[in-house]
Amino acid sequence: MSENGLTPRQTLLVWSLLGQRGQALQGAILPEVVKADREQLEARRLIKVSRQARGALLLQLDDKGWAWAAAHLTDAVPPAYQVLRAWLGLLSAHLEQHGETLAEFVGPLPEGAEPLPRSPRAAGRSASARALTPVGMRRKIGQAYLAITGGKTGESALLRDIRAHLSAFDRVTVDDALGRILAGDKKARLMRINNPNALTAADREAAYDPAGEPFHVLWIMP
């Protein structure tokens, strides 16, 4: 076991999921997933495991898994995979040089991608019900922002307009992404409109209000 608490084989499983943008059916992962490794990663909340149609298992990186991966790009992998370790080292250097996060580099799943053919129940779900990584939702917010500002950064965009552009997603999903921005996004900020006379009913309704201090504006730096 390495200093990070994962075996090289468990580390390799994390990279396998990253290579598929954070989720994959267990049967599609090579080398074959060992049950003990899967259960230990799930117990540490690095991955989530859910049962799909016909008993297939879907493995997804949890938020803690994304954070772990970003901090351990140069960790040991099984001896047969040293080429992978060399490439991960280059990736680590690239991210540091360009100030890019691992999640931004990997990117979201292609829109509408499904790990299995959808069942009749799943076929009726909206876009908000489909699996979307936190990075994917953050990218959706960025796209909405640019649509509102005419493609410009360094501008203010009202959350009422952001929510209108993201109407395909439920409020909880959008709020979760706004919470991540508030928690420490390097490129985006949430701001308040402190003058109550400048707020409309729509502004108040659309505000992100995690603790009784509502935010009304999104700003993304150039």
Residue pairs with C-beta under 8 A, 6 or more apart in sequence:
1 7
2 8
2 11
2 75
2 76
4 11
4 68
4 72
4 75
5 44
6 14
6 41
6 72
6 75
7 37
8 75
8 76
8 77
8 78
9 31
9 34
9 37
9 78
10 37
10 40
10 41
11 72
11 75
11 76
11 77
12 31
12 77
12 78
12 81
12 84
13 29
13 33
13 37
13 38
13 41
13 59
14 41
14 46
14 47
14 61
14 65
14 68
14 69
15 69
15 77
15 84
15 88
16 24
16 29
16 30
17 23
17 24
17 29
17 47
17 59
17 60
17 61
17 65
18 61
18 69
18 102
18 106
20 28
21 106
21 107
21 108
21 109
21 133
22 60
22 61
22 66
22 106
22 109
22 133
22 135
23 58
23 59
23 60
23 61
23 109
23 115
23 131
23 133
24 58
24 59
24 115
25 52
25 56
25 57
25 58
25 59
25 115
25 116
26 33
26 38
26 56
26 57
26 58
26 59
27 56
27 57
29 59
33 59
38 47
38 49
38 57
38 59
41 47
41 65
42 48
42 49
44 64
45 62
45 64
45 65
46 61
46 62
46 64
46 65
46 68
47 59
47 60
47 61
47 62
47 65
48 59
48 60
48 61
48 62
49 57
49 58
49 59
49 60
50 57
50 58
50 60
51 57
51 58
52 58
52 115
52 116
53 116
53 117
53 119
56 116
58 115
58 116
60 131
61 69
61 133
63 134
66 102
66 103
66 133
66 134
66 135
69 102
70 95
70 101
70 102
70 103
73 88
73 89
73 91
73 92
73 95
73 102
74 85
74 88
74 89
74 92
76 85
77 84
77 85
91 102
91 105
94 100
94 105
95 101
95 102
95 105
99 186
101 186
103 133
103 134
103 135
104 135
106 135
107 135
107 136
107 139
108 132
108 133
108 135
108 136
108 139
109 131
109 132
109 133
109 136
111 127
112 130
114 122
114 130
115 131
126 168
127 168
127 169
128 168
128 169
128 170
128 173
132 140
132 169
132 173
134 176
134 177
134 180
137 169
137 173
137 174
137 176
137 177
138 177
138 180
138 181
138 185
140 166
140 169
140 177
141 162
141 166
141 174
141 177
141 178
141 181
141 188
141 218
142 188
142 220
143 165
144 157
144 161
144 162
144 165
144 166
145 157
145 162
145 188
145 218
145 220
146 152
146 153
147 165
148 157
148 158
148 161
148 162
148 165
149 155
149 157
153 220
153 221
153 222
154 219
154 220
154 221
154 222
155 219
155 220
156 191
156 217
156 218
156 219
157 217
157 218
157 219
158 203
158 206
158 216
158 217
158 218
159 178
159 190
159 203
159 206
159 207
159 208
159 215
159 216
159 217
159 218
160 200
160 202
160 203
160 205
160 206
160 216
162 174
162 206
162 218
163 171
163 174
163 206
166 174
175 208
175 210
178 190
178 208
178 215
178 218
179 208
179 210
181 188
181 189
181 190
181 218
182 190
182 208
182 210
182 215
187 220
187 221
188 218
188 219
188 220
188 221
189 218
189 219
189 220
189 221
190 208
190 215
190 217
190 218
190 219
191 215
191 216
191 217
191 218
191 219
192 213
192 214
192 215
192 216
192 217
193 199
193 203
193 216
193 217
199 216
203 216
204 214
206 216
207 214
207 215
207 216
208 214
208 215
209 215
